[in-house]
Amino acid sequence: MTSDMVEAAQGDFFVSITDIHPGVDSLVALRGPERLSMDLYDYPEIIKEAMLKIWEPFKDIYEQTHLITTKNLIGSSNWMGHGIQVAGIPFLQILCVIIKQDVP
């Protein structure tokens, strides 16, 4: 569908990257907010491991979608409300990973 929208836009407007629910969003979709809240309390290491497993496929899917949405225009838009891209990954996501790595 994204490719079809880019074709229809013909470079006249941005086609946004679909919200693909990275990180905790994907776990909430799988477990529900209440269960995930309890999982975070009861099984923090398992949740951390699950989030790390989700990160790699997210990067691949995001990069593929970014390439599609930038076919006719430089830059792109996404659900996070900013257009800053660093190697195809939203700057906010990179910042969150850096901050998380610094937390003991």
ChimeraX commands (.cxc) that place a marker at each C-alpha (Angstrom):
marker #1 position 0.00,0.00,0.00 radius 0.5
marker #1 position 2.86,2.40,0.79 radius 0.5
marker #1 position 4.37,1.84,-2.67 radius 0.5
marker #1 position 0.98,2.57,-4.26 radius 0.5
marker #1 position 0.68,5.82,-2.32 radius 0.5
marker #1 position 4.21,6.91,-3.32 radius 0.5
marker #1 position 3.36,6.23,-6.95 radius 0.5
marker #1 position 0.13,8.22,-6.67 radius 0.5
marker #1 position 1.95,11.13,-4.98 radius 0.5
marker #1 position 4.45,11.39,-7.87 radius 0.5
marker #1 position 6.70,13.55,-5.69 radius 0.5
marker #1 position 3.98,16.16,-5.05 radius 0.5
marker #1 position 3.70,15.34,-1.34 radius 0.5
marker #1 position 5.30,13.17,1.34 radius 0.5
marker #1 position 3.93,9.73,2.05 radius 0.5
marker #1 position 4.43,9.03,5.73 radius 0.5
marker #1 position 5.96,5.87,7.11 radius 0.5
marker #1 position 3.30,3.71,8.73 radius 0.5
marker #1 position 3.39,3.34,12.51 radius 0.5
marker #1 position 4.98,-0.09,12.77 radius 0.5
marker #1 position 4.91,-0.19,16.59 radius 0.5
marker #1 position 8.55,-0.58,17.60 radius 0.5
marker #1 position 9.73,-1.57,21.06 radius 0.5
marker #1 position 7.19,-1.62,23.85 radius 0.5
marker #1 position 4.34,-0.76,21.46 radius 0.5
marker #1 position 4.69,-4.15,19.80 radius 0.5
marker #1 position 4.75,-5.94,23.16 radius 0.5
marker #1 position 1.62,-4.04,24.24 radius 0.5
marker #1 position -0.08,-5.20,21.03 radius 0.5
marker #1 position 0.85,-8.79,21.86 radius 0.5
marker #1 position 0.24,-8.83,25.63 radius 0.5
marker #1 position -2.10,-5.92,26.32 radius 0.5
marker #1 position -1.18,-2.99,28.56 radius 0.5
marker #1 position -2.25,-4.58,31.84 radius 0.5
marker #1 position -0.41,-7.87,31.29 radius 0.5
marker #1 position 2.69,-6.09,30.01 radius 0.5
marker #1 position 2.73,-3.85,33.08 radius 0.5
marker #1 position 2.74,-6.94,35.28 radius 0.5
marker #1 position 5.33,-8.60,33.04 radius 0.5
marker #1 position 7.60,-5.58,33.49 radius 0.5
marker #1 position 7.34,-6.02,37.23 radius 0.5
marker #1 position 7.53,-9.82,37.35 radius 0.5
marker #1 position 9.86,-10.57,34.43 radius 0.5
marker #1 position 11.93,-7.45,33.59 radius 0.5
marker #1 position 14.80,-9.46,32.06 radius 0.5
marker #1 position 12.46,-11.35,29.72 radius 0.5
marker #1 position 10.86,-8.07,28.60 radius 0.5
marker #1 position 14.29,-6.53,28.01 radius 0.5
marker #1 position 15.30,-9.56,25.94 radius 0.5
marker #1 position 12.06,-9.41,23.94 radius 0.5
marker #1 position 12.57,-5.71,23.20 radius 0.5
marker #1 position 16.10,-6.38,21.94 radius 0.5
marker #1 position 14.77,-9.15,19.67 radius 0.5
marker #1 position 12.14,-6.77,18.27 radius 0.5
marker #1 position 14.69,-4.00,17.58 radius 0.5
marker #1 position 16.55,-5.70,14.70 radius 0.5
marker #1 position 13.47,-6.55,12.60 radius 0.5
marker #1 position 12.10,-3.06,13.31 radius 0.5
marker #1 position 15.24,-1.46,11.88 radius 0.5
marker #1 position 15.01,-3.60,8.73 radius 0.5
marker #1 position 11.32,-2.90,8.18 radius 0.5
marker #1 position 11.78,0.80,8.88 radius 0.5
marker #1 position 14.71,1.06,6.46 radius 0.5
marker #1 position 12.78,-0.75,3.71 radius 0.5
marker #1 position 9.78,1.53,4.21 radius 0.5
marker #1 position 12.01,4.61,4.33 radius 0.5
marker #1 position 13.50,3.64,0.95 radius 0.5
marker #1 position 9.99,3.34,-0.51 radius 0.5
marker #1 position 8.79,6.69,0.88 radius 0.5
marker #1 position 11.88,8.56,-0.34 radius 0.5
marker #1 position 11.66,7.25,-3.90 radius 0.5
marker #1 position 10.42,10.57,-5.32 radius 0.5
marker #1 position 11.41,13.05,-2.58 radius 0.5
marker #1 position 14.38,13.62,-0.27 radius 0.5
marker #1 position 13.39,13.07,3.35 radius 0.5
marker #1 position 10.33,11.47,4.82 radius 0.5
marker #1 position 7.71,11.77,7.51 radius 0.5
marker #1 position 6.69,9.29,10.18 radius 0.5
marker #1 position 4.31,8.76,13.10 radius 0.5
marker #1 position 6.73,10.30,15.58 radius 0.5
marker #1 position 6.14,13.76,14.17 radius 0.5
marker #1 position 9.64,14.57,12.99 radius 0.5
marker #1 position 11.64,14.11,9.83 radius 0.5
marker #1 position 15.16,13.77,11.16 radius 0.5
marker #1 position 16.74,10.59,9.85 radius 0.5
marker #1 position 20.14,9.16,10.77 radius 0.5
marker #1 position 21.02,6.25,8.48 radius 0.5
marker #1 position 17.29,5.74,7.91 radius 0.5
marker #1 position 16.46,5.40,11.62 radius 0.5
marker #1 position 14.52,8.14,13.43 radius 0.5
marker #1 position 16.82,10.24,15.60 radius 0.5
marker #1 position 14.43,9.86,18.54 radius 0.5
marker #1 position 14.83,6.06,18.49 radius 0.5
marker #1 position 18.63,6.37,18.43 radius 0.5
marker #1 position 18.50,8.85,21.30 radius 0.5
marker #1 position 16.33,6.49,23.37 radius 0.5
marker #1 position 18.77,3.64,22.83 radius 0.5
marker #1 position 21.73,5.84,23.83 radius 0.5
marker #1 position 19.96,7.08,26.97 radius 0.5
marker #1 position 18.89,3.55,27.90 radius 0.5
marker #1 position 22.46,2.27,27.56 radius 0.5
marker #1 position 23.67,4.94,30.00 radius 0.5
marker #1 position 21.14,4.00,32.70 radius 0.5
marker #1 position 22.56,1.58,35.30 radius 0.5
marker link #1:1,2 radius 0.2
marker link #1:2,3 radius 0.2
marker link #1:3,4 radius 0.2
marker link #1:4,5 radius 0.2
marker link #1:5,6 radius 0.2
marker link #1:6,7 radius 0.2
marker link #1:7,8 radius 0.2
marker link #1:8,9 radius 0.2
marker link #1:9,10 radius 0.2
marker link #1:10,11 radius 0.2
marker link #1:11,12 radius 0.2
marker link #1:12,13 radius 0.2
marker link #1:13,14 radius 0.2
marker link #1:14,15 radius 0.2
marker link #1:15,16 radius 0.2
marker link #1:16,17 radius 0.2
marker link #1:17,18 radius 0.2
marker link #1:18,19 radius 0.2
marker link #1:19,20 radius 0.2
marker link #1:20,21 radius 0.2
marker link #1:21,22 radius 0.2
marker link #1:22,23 radius 0.2
marker link #1:23,24 radius 0.2
marker link #1:24,25 radius 0.2
marker link #1:25,26 radius 0.2
marker link #1:26,27 radius 0.2
marker link #1:27,28 radius 0.2
marker link #1:28,29 radius 0.2
marker link #1:29,30 radius 0.2
marker link #1:30,31 radius 0.2
marker link #1:31,32 radius 0.2
marker link #1:32,33 radius 0.2
marker link #1:33,34 radius 0.2
marker link #1:34,35 radius 0.2
marker link #1:35,36 radius 0.2
marker link #1:36,37 radius 0.2
marker link #1:37,38 radius 0.2
marker link #1:38,39 radius 0.2
marker link #1:39,40 radius 0.2
marker link #1:40,41 radius 0.2
marker link #1:41,42 radius 0.2
marker link #1:42,43 radius 0.2
marker link #1:43,44 radius 0.2
marker link #1:44,45 radius 0.2
marker link #1:45,46 radius 0.2
marker link #1:46,47 radius 0.2
marker link #1:47,48 radius 0.2
marker link #1:48,49 radius 0.2
marker link #1:49,50 radius 0.2
marker link #1:50,51 radius 0.2
marker link #1:51,52 radius 0.2
marker link #1:52,53 radius 0.2
marker link #1:53,54 radius 0.2
marker link #1:54,55 radius 0.2
marker link #1:55,56 radius 0.2
marker link #1:56,57 radius 0.2
marker link #1:57,58 radius 0.2
marker link #1:58,59 radius 0.2
marker link #1:59,60 radius 0.2
marker link #1:60,61 radius 0.2
marker link #1:61,62 radius 0.2
marker link #1:62,63 radius 0.2
marker link #1:63,64 radius 0.2
marker link #1:64,65 radius 0.2
marker link #1:65,66 radius 0.2
marker link #1:66,67 radius 0.2
marker link #1:67,68 radius 0.2
marker link #1:68,69 radius 0.2
marker link #1:69,70 radius 0.2
marker link #1:70,71 radius 0.2
marker link #1:71,72 radius 0.2
marker link #1:72,73 radius 0.2
marker link #1:73,74 radius 0.2
marker link #1:74,75 radius 0.2
marker link #1:75,76 radius 0.2
marker link #1:76,77 radius 0.2
marker link #1:77,78 radius 0.2
marker link #1:78,79 radius 0.2
marker link #1:79,80 radius 0.2
marker link #1:80,81 radius 0.2
marker link #1:81,82 radius 0.2
marker link #1:82,83 radius 0.2
marker link #1:83,84 radius 0.2
marker link #1:84,85 radius 0.2
marker link #1:85,86 radius 0.2
marker link #1:86,87 radius 0.2
marker link #1:87,88 radius 0.2
marker link #1:88,89 radius 0.2
marker link #1:89,90 radius 0.2
marker link #1:90,91 radius 0.2
marker link #1:91,92 radius 0.2
marker link #1:92,93 radius 0.2
marker link #1:93,94 radius 0.2
marker link #1:94,95 radius 0.2
marker link #1:95,96 radius 0.2
marker link #1:96,97 radius 0.2
marker link #1:97,98 radius 0.2
marker link #1:98,99 radius 0.2
marker link #1:99,100 radius 0.2
marker link #1:100,101 radius 0.2
marker link #1:101,102 radius 0.2
marker link #1:102,103 radius 0.2
marker link #1:103,104 radius 0.2
view
